[in-house]
Structures are given as C-alpha cells and as structure tokens.
C-alpha cells in the first residue's frame, strides 16, 4: 500500500472505538426496528469482529518504538564497522613504514565519505575486508589477527542484516498503518450507518432518535499527527464533514 491508500478519519481513534462499542450495543437493543435498514444481529456481529480487527493492529506509538529500536541496533553496528575500518587504516599506516607500497592502498578518500554515510560504508566495507585479507601477512606486524578478519566479516553481515530489518519494517509500517486506518474507517462508517438508520426509524428529535447521535471530537491526537506527518500526509486532511 501507499500513503494514498490511507483513508482519512476525522476523529481521535480511541474516541471512535468508544463510540463504535456504544452504538453497537444500542443497535442491539433496537435491532428489530433497525432491520428495515439491513441492520441485523449478523451485521452487528460483524461490527464486533471489525472492532477486534481494528484493535489488533499496533498503534503508531508502538510502531515508532519498534523502529527506534531497529534504528539503534543498526546504528550500533555502523559504529562498530567504523571502528573496525579505523583500526585497519591505522594498521595499514603502521605497516607502510616498512612496506611503502601499502601507503596508497587504503581507499582514504572513499573512507572519509563512508564514515559519514551508512550506504557508502556498506558498499565500501567488502573492499576493506578484501584489503585486510590480501595484506594479512604485512599487517601481522601491525597487530592484525585472524580474529580481526573474522570479526570484520561478521560485522558486515550483521550490519547488512540490521539495515535490511530496518528498511523492511519501514515498508511494513506504512502498510500496517494503512490497514489499521482502513479498519477504523470501517468502524466510522458503520457507526454513521447505525445513527442514520436509527434517526430514520425514530426521528431525529425524538428521545430514541437522540440515542443515535455521535458527538465526535473534531480533533486529532498528537500521536496521529506525528503518524500522518511521518507518512507525509497533511494532518488537516483528516478533518472532513461529519455525518
């Protein structure tokens, strides 16, 4: 799904959940009269199922925390890779004191950029590993061990995995957010149908008719604003005409 698939919902989702539960309960008490507009016990059962589906999705706050955790894990691996590369650069400089040709073999210009860019670091790191392997004999005197080579290979694998996990979760987050809001939009539409049906049956101003009104809170929770902005949706688009 794309951000265009995320429906607008003009109210705070927790408030919508409350109202959906309330209106389903009221509709059950008046289901015989509401059947003339297709509101049956089966239809209301489906509404209960829709509520369970809506609440089963992780909230934006939960998704944000998970993404922060994945980002922190990736950043930790990035820093370890940077430190490994710095050690290799220093060992190459030490070894070059005895073997001058080594002085120009370390890709200093690319490394200076890679230290500040995760994508460039991931691209360059295999070259550093290959350099460390091919010059292993010369680098022994500078302190490089087989354990260092093994650790470098492991770090690259861990960094690639952490980066992939973050990217995949970012994509999944957009999809899950869209699915969650589609589920809540279904609840919003269901509540409005109950309200309109009840008002048709009992009249808008009658005592029973007033049971079929919803005092929607025309505001968006801070969490929803952050979610919309993170997905490049204008929060003002979430306010539309209420039924």
VENCORTA-V63591 format. One record per residue. RES is the residue in three letters. NEAR is the number of other C-alpha atoms within 12 Angstrom. Layout:
BEGIN
res:RES near:NEAR
res:RES near:NEAR
END
This chain:
BEGIN
res:UNK near:18
res:UNK near:18
res:UNK near:25
res:UNK near:20
res:UNK near:19
res:UNK near:28
res:UNK near:28
res:UNK near:34
res:UNK near:39
res:UNK near:30
res:UNK near:36
res:UNK near:29
res:UNK near:37
res:UNK near:25
res:UNK near:25
res:UNK near:36
res:UNK near:31
res:UNK near:24
res:UNK near:33
res:UNK near:38
res:UNK near:27
res:UNK near:27
res:UNK near:37
res:UNK near:39
res:UNK near:22
res:UNK near:27
res:UNK near:43
res:UNK near:25
res:UNK near:20
res:UNK near:29
res:UNK near:26
res:UNK near:18
res:UNK near:23
res:UNK near:30
res:UNK near:22
res:UNK near:15
res:UNK near:21
res:UNK near:19
res:UNK near:32
res:UNK near:23
res:UNK near:21
res:UNK near:16
res:UNK near:23
res:UNK near:32
res:UNK near:20
res:UNK near:18
res:UNK near:34
res:UNK near:28
res:UNK near:21
res:UNK near:30
res:UNK near:34
res:UNK near:19
res:UNK near:22
res:UNK near:30
res:UNK near:24
res:UNK near:17
res:UNK near:24
res:UNK near:23
res:UNK near:27
res:UNK near:31
res:UNK near:22
res:UNK near:17
res:UNK near:28
res:UNK near:25
res:UNK near:17
res:UNK near:21
res:UNK near:26
res:UNK near:18
res:UNK near:18
res:UNK near:25
res:UNK near:26
res:UNK near:19
res:UNK near:23
res:UNK near:30
res:UNK near:24
res:UNK near:20
res:UNK near:29
res:UNK near:34
res:UNK near:25
res:UNK near:26
res:UNK near:40
res:UNK near:32
res:UNK near:23
res:UNK near:32
res:UNK near:40
res:UNK near:24
res:UNK near:25
res:UNK near:40
res:UNK near:31
res:UNK near:23
res:UNK near:33
res:UNK near:37
res:UNK near:26
res:UNK near:23
res:UNK near:29
res:UNK near:22
res:UNK near:18
res:UNK near:16
res:UNK near:20
res:UNK near:14
res:UNK near:16
res:UNK near:26
res:UNK near:21
res:UNK near:17
res:UNK near:26
res:UNK near:32
res:UNK near:25
res:UNK near:22
res:UNK near:15
res:UNK near:22
res:UNK near:30
res:UNK near:19
res:UNK near:18
res:UNK near:27
res:UNK near:26
res:UNK near:18
res:UNK near:20
res:UNK near:29
res:UNK near:20
res:UNK near:21
res:UNK near:35
res:UNK near:36
res:UNK near:21
res:UNK near:28
res:UNK near:38
res:UNK near:24
res:UNK near:26
res:UNK near:35
res:UNK near:33
res:UNK near:21
res:UNK near:27
res:UNK near:39
res:UNK near:24
res:UNK near:18
res:UNK near:28
res:UNK near:26
res:UNK near:19
res:UNK near:28
res:UNK near:31
res:UNK near:22
res:UNK near:19
res:UNK near:25
res:UNK near:22
res:UNK near:28
res:UNK near:22
res:UNK near:17
res:UNK near:17
res:UNK near:26
res:UNK near:29
res:UNK near:18
res:UNK near:23
res:UNK near:35
res:UNK near:27
res:UNK near:21
res:UNK near:32
res:UNK near:33
res:UNK near:22
res:UNK near:24
res:UNK near:35
res:UNK near:27
res:UNK near:21
res:UNK near:27
res:UNK near:29
res:UNK near:20
res:UNK near:24
res:UNK near:26
res:UNK near:18
res:UNK near:17
res:UNK near:24
res:UNK near:24
res:UNK near:20
res:UNK near:21
res:UNK near:32
res:UNK near:32
res:UNK near:25
res:UNK near:29
res:UNK near:38
res:UNK near:32
res:UNK near:28
res:UNK near:34
res:UNK near:41
res:UNK near:29
res:UNK near:32
res:UNK near:40
res:UNK near:31
res:UNK near:29
res:UNK near:39
res:UNK near:39
res:UNK near:26
res:UNK near:34
res:UNK near:42
res:UNK near:27
res:UNK near:29
res:UNK near:43
res:UNK near:37
res:UNK near:27
res:UNK near:33
res:UNK near:39
res:UNK near:28
res:UNK near:23
res:UNK near:28
res:UNK near:21
res:UNK near:18
res:UNK near:18
res:UNK near:15
res:UNK near:15
res:UNK near:14
res:UNK near:22
res:UNK near:24
res:UNK near:22
res:UNK near:30
res:UNK near:35
res:UNK near:32
res:UNK near:28
res:UNK near:21
res:UNK near:27
res:UNK near:19
res:UNK near:20
res:UNK near:24
res:UNK near:28
res:UNK near:23
res:UNK near:16
res:UNK near:21
res:UNK near:30
res:UNK near:27
res:UNK near:20
res:UNK near:30
res:UNK near:30
res:UNK near:18
res:UNK near:21
res:UNK near:27
res:UNK near:17
res:UNK near:23
res:UNK near:20
res:UNK near:27
res:UNK near:19
res:UNK near:21
res:UNK near:28
res:UNK near:20
res:UNK near:17
res:UNK near:12
res:UNK near:20
res:UNK near:21
END
